[in-house]
């Protein structure tokens, strides 16, 4: 009787271990699969300096395309969802912006950016640019006289490369302009003083 009892107990314990073993193996396999999946989702850290260099190059290329009124080049730089907020507060989408340039309604004689700063997201897939634009030409019958304009741009890295998705132009006010003039006058005076002979100082 004792032999039968111990035999049944041994079989019961063995069956419990056998039933648990696949589950344990399954859990181990799940952990391995989850670890592999999670490691596959972890993108390598972006190099901010490289992203900044790429974006600054694109900003320069955008200015060159605007200076040439090259709508075809701009078509490749602007995302399909691109929108621009103009100085007068009007909003142009990509089609409107390109049509205005193609028709000559917006026509630049010169166009340049300077004072460009770039901030990128940690993944290296997006960037915000703040720059200063100076341009001459005509826009909707109004002369563009070269007065500096502060521009904010948003860039996104898409499947086919970096695209500008948004732009916003803001007039640099007289206060900022006066400060720039004052800084230039101080700089010119310092340079002039430095050039004077020692006897005249």
The 8 nearest C-alpha neighbors of each residue, nearest first, counted from 0:
[[1, 3, 2, 4, 5, 6, 7, 8],
 [0, 2, 4, 3, 5, 6, 7, 8],
 [3, 1, 5, 0, 4, 6, 7, 8],
 [4, 2, 6, 0, 1, 5, 7, 8],
 [3, 5, 1, 7, 6, 2, 8, 0],
 [6, 4, 8, 2, 7, 3, 9, 1],
 [7, 5, 3, 9, 4, 8, 2, 10],
 [6, 8, 10, 4, 5, 9, 11, 3],
 [9, 7, 5, 11, 10, 6, 12, 4],
 [8, 10, 6, 12, 7, 11, 5, 13],
 [9, 11, 13, 7, 8, 12, 14, 6],
 [12, 10, 8, 14, 13, 9, 7, 15],
 [13, 11, 15, 9, 14, 10, 8, 16],
 [12, 14, 10, 16, 15, 11, 9, 17],
 [13, 15, 17, 11, 12, 16, 18, 10],
 [14, 16, 12, 18, 13, 17, 19, 11],
 [17, 15, 19, 13, 18, 14, 20, 12],
 [18, 16, 14, 20, 15, 19, 13, 21],
 [17, 19, 15, 16, 20, 14, 21, 22],
 [20, 18, 16, 22, 17, 21, 15, 23],
 [19, 21, 23, 17, 22, 18, 16, 24],
 [22, 20, 24, 23, 19, 25, 18, 17],
 [23, 21, 25, 19, 24, 20, 26, 18],
 [22, 24, 26, 20, 25, 21, 27, 19],
 [25, 23, 21, 27, 22, 26, 28, 20],
 [24, 26, 22, 28, 23, 27, 21, 29],
 [27, 25, 29, 23, 28, 24, 22, 30],
 [26, 28, 24, 30, 29, 25, 23, 31],
 [27, 29, 25, 31, 26, 30, 24, 32],
 [30, 28, 26, 32, 27, 31, 33, 25],
 [31, 29, 33, 27, 28, 32, 34, 26],
 [30, 32, 28, 34, 29, 33, 35, 27],
 [31, 33, 29, 35, 30, 34, 36, 28],
 [34, 32, 36, 30, 35, 31, 37, 29],
 [33, 35, 31, 37, 32, 36, 30, 38],
 [36, 34, 32, 38, 33, 37, 39, 31],
 [37, 35, 33, 39, 34, 38, 32, 40],
 [38, 36, 40, 34, 39, 35, 33, 41],
 [37, 39, 35, 41, 40, 36, 34, 33],
 [40, 38, 36, 37, 41, 35, 42, 34],
 [41, 39, 37, 38, 42, 36, 35, 43],
 [40, 42, 38, 39, 43, 37, 44, 36],
 [43, 41, 40, 44, 39, 122, 45, 38],
 [42, 44, 45, 41, 122, 46, 40, 123],
 [43, 45, 42, 122, 46, 121, 123, 41],
 [46, 44, 123, 122, 47, 43, 121, 50],
 [45, 47, 49, 48, 50, 44, 123, 51],
 [48, 46, 50, 49, 45, 51, 119, 123],
 [47, 49, 51, 50, 46, 52, 53, 45],
 [50, 48, 52, 46, 51, 47, 53, 45],
 [51, 49, 53, 47, 52, 48, 54, 46],
 [52, 50, 48, 54, 49, 53, 117, 47],
 [51, 53, 49, 55, 50, 54, 48, 56],
 [54, 52, 50, 56, 51, 55, 49, 57],
 [53, 55, 57, 51, 56, 52, 58, 50],
 [56, 54, 58, 52, 57, 53, 51, 59],
 [55, 57, 59, 53, 54, 58, 52, 60],
 [58, 56, 60, 54, 59, 55, 61, 53],
 [57, 59, 55, 61, 60, 56, 54, 62],
 [60, 58, 62, 56, 57, 61, 55, 63],
 [61, 59, 57, 63, 58, 62, 64, 56],
 [60, 62, 58, 64, 63, 59, 57, 65],
 [61, 63, 65, 59, 111, 60, 64, 110],
 [64, 62, 60, 66, 61, 65, 59, 67],
 [63, 65, 69, 61, 67, 62, 66, 68],
 [66, 64, 68, 62, 67, 63, 61, 69],
 [65, 67, 110, 109, 63, 64, 68, 107],
 [68, 66, 64, 69, 65, 63, 107, 108],
 [69, 67, 65, 66, 64, 70, 100, 106],
 [70, 68, 64, 67, 71, 72, 65, 73],
 [69, 71, 73, 72, 97, 74, 68, 101],
 [72, 70, 74, 73, 69, 75, 97, 64],
 [73, 71, 74, 75, 70, 69, 64, 76],
 [74, 72, 76, 70, 75, 71, 77, 69],
 [73, 75, 71, 72, 77, 76, 70, 97],
 [76, 74, 73, 72, 77, 71, 78, 162],
 [77, 75, 73, 162, 74, 163, 78, 72],
 [76, 78, 163, 162, 74, 75, 81, 73],
 [79, 77, 81, 162, 164, 80, 163, 76],
 [78, 80, 81, 93, 77, 164, 94, 74],
 [79, 81, 78, 164, 82, 93, 92, 77],
 [82, 80, 164, 78, 93, 165, 79, 92],
 [83, 81, 92, 165, 91, 93, 166, 80],
 [82, 84, 166, 91, 90, 167, 165, 85],
 [83, 85, 90, 167, 89, 88, 166, 168],
 [86, 84, 88, 89, 87, 168, 83, 90],
 [85, 87, 168, 88, 169, 170, 84, 89],
 [88, 86, 85, 89, 84, 169, 90, 168],
 [89, 87, 85, 86, 84, 90, 168, 169],
 [90, 88, 85, 87, 84, 91, 86, 83],
 [89, 91, 84, 83, 85, 88, 82, 92],
 [92, 90, 83, 95, 82, 96, 93, 84],
 [91, 93, 82, 95, 94, 81, 96, 83],
 [92, 94, 81, 96, 95, 82, 97, 79],
 [93, 95, 97, 96, 92, 98, 91, 79],
 [96, 94, 98, 92, 91, 93, 97, 99],
 [97, 95, 93, 99, 98, 94, 91, 92],
 [96, 98, 100, 94, 99, 70, 95, 101],
 [99, 97, 101, 95, 100, 96, 102, 94],
 [100, 98, 104, 96, 102, 97, 105, 101],
 [99, 101, 105, 97, 103, 98, 102, 104],
 [102, 100, 98, 103, 99, 97, 70, 68],
 [103, 101, 99, 104, 100, 98, 105, 97],
 [104, 102, 105, 100, 106, 101, 99, 68],
 [103, 105, 99, 139, 102, 138, 100, 106],
 [106, 104, 138, 100, 103, 99, 137, 139],
 [107, 105, 137, 103, 136, 100, 104, 138],
 [106, 108, 136, 109, 66, 135, 137, 68],
 [107, 109, 136, 135, 66, 106, 110, 134],
 [110, 108, 66, 134, 135, 107, 111, 136],
 [109, 111, 134, 66, 62, 133, 65, 107],
 [112, 110, 62, 133, 132, 134, 113, 109],
 [111, 113, 132, 131, 130, 62, 133, 59],
 [112, 114, 115, 131, 130, 132, 111, 133],
 [115, 113, 130, 131, 116, 112, 129, 132],
 [114, 116, 130, 113, 129, 117, 131, 128],
 [117, 115, 129, 128, 130, 114, 118, 55],
 [116, 118, 128, 127, 51, 119, 126, 129],
 [119, 117, 127, 126, 128, 116, 120, 51],
 [120, 118, 126, 125, 123, 127, 117, 121],
 [119, 121, 123, 122, 125, 126, 124, 118],
 [122, 120, 123, 45, 119, 44, 47, 124],
 [123, 121, 124, 45, 120, 44, 42, 125],
 [122, 124, 45, 120, 121, 125, 119, 50],
 [125, 123, 156, 122, 155, 120, 126, 119],
 [126, 124, 155, 120, 154, 119, 123, 156],
 [125, 127, 119, 154, 118, 153, 120, 128],
 [126, 128, 153, 118, 152, 117, 154, 119],
 [129, 127, 117, 152, 151, 116, 130, 153],
 [130, 128, 151, 116, 115, 150, 152, 117],
 [129, 131, 115, 150, 114, 113, 149, 112],
 [130, 132, 149, 113, 112, 148, 114, 150],
 [133, 131, 112, 148, 111, 147, 149, 134],
 [132, 134, 147, 145, 111, 110, 146, 148],
 [135, 133, 110, 145, 109, 111, 132, 143],
 [134, 136, 143, 145, 144, 109, 108, 107],
 [135, 137, 107, 143, 108, 106, 142, 134],
 [136, 138, 142, 143, 106, 141, 105, 140],
 [137, 139, 105, 141, 140, 104, 106, 142],
 [140, 138, 104, 141, 105, 137, 142, 99],
 [139, 141, 138, 137, 142, 104, 105, 143],
 [142, 140, 138, 137, 139, 143, 136, 144],
 [141, 143, 137, 144, 136, 138, 140, 135],
 [144, 142, 135, 136, 137, 145, 141, 134],
 [143, 145, 135, 146, 142, 134, 136, 137],
 [144, 146, 134, 135, 133, 143, 147, 136],
 [145, 147, 144, 133, 148, 134, 143, 171],
 [148, 146, 133, 132, 145, 171, 131, 149],
 [147, 149, 170, 132, 171, 131, 169, 150],
 [150, 148, 131, 169, 168, 130, 171, 170],
 [149, 151, 168, 130, 167, 129, 131, 169],
 [150, 152, 129, 167, 128, 166, 130, 168],
 [151, 153, 166, 128, 165, 127, 154, 150],
 [152, 154, 127, 165, 164, 163, 126, 128],
 [153, 155, 163, 126, 162, 125, 164, 127],
 [156, 154, 125, 162, 161, 124, 157, 163],
 [155, 157, 161, 124, 160, 125, 162, 154],
 [156, 158, 160, 159, 161, 155, 162, 124],
 [159, 157, 160, 156, 161, 162, 155, 124],
 [158, 160, 157, 161, 156, 162, 75, 78],
 [161, 159, 157, 156, 158, 162, 155, 76],
 [160, 162, 156, 155, 157, 154, 163, 159],
 [163, 161, 78, 76, 77, 155, 154, 164],
 [162, 164, 154, 77, 78, 153, 165, 76],
 [165, 163, 81, 78, 154, 153, 162, 80],
 [166, 164, 82, 153, 81, 152, 83, 163],
 [165, 167, 152, 83, 151, 84, 82, 153],
 [166, 168, 84, 151, 150, 83, 85, 152],
 [167, 169, 150, 86, 85, 149, 84, 148],
 [170, 168, 149, 86, 148, 150, 171, 167],
 [171, 169, 148, 172, 149, 86, 168, 147],
 [170, 172, 148, 149, 175, 147, 169, 176],
 [173, 171, 174, 175, 170, 176, 177, 169],
 [172, 174, 176, 175, 177, 171, 178, 170],
 [175, 173, 177, 176, 172, 178, 171, 179],
 [174, 176, 178, 172, 173, 177, 171, 179],
 [175, 177, 173, 179, 174, 178, 172, 180],
 [178, 176, 180, 174, 179, 175, 173, 181],
 [179, 177, 181, 175, 180, 176, 182, 174],
 [178, 180, 176, 182, 177, 181, 183, 175],
 [181, 179, 177, 183, 178, 182, 184, 176],
 [182, 180, 178, 184, 183, 179, 177, 185],
 [183, 181, 179, 185, 180, 184, 178, 186],
 [182, 184, 186, 180, 181, 185, 187, 179],
 [185, 183, 187, 181, 186, 182, 188, 180],
 [186, 184, 188, 182, 183, 187, 181, 189],
 [185, 187, 183, 189, 184, 188, 182, 190],
 [186, 188, 184, 190, 185, 189, 183, 191],
 [189, 187, 191, 185, 190, 186, 192, 184],
 [190, 188, 192, 186, 191, 187, 193, 185],
 [189, 191, 193, 187, 188, 192, 186, 194],
 [190, 192, 188, 194, 193, 189, 187, 195],
 [193, 191, 189, 195, 194, 190, 188, 200],
 [192, 194, 190, 191, 195, 189, 196, 188],
 [193, 195, 191, 192, 190, 196, 189, 197],
 [196, 194, 192, 193, 197, 199, 191, 200],
 [195, 197, 198, 199, 194, 200, 193, 192],
 [196, 198, 200, 199, 195, 194, 193, 192],
 [199, 197, 196, 200, 195, 194, 192, 193],
 [198, 200, 197, 196, 195, 192, 194, 193],
 [199, 197, 198, 195, 196, 192, 193, 194]]
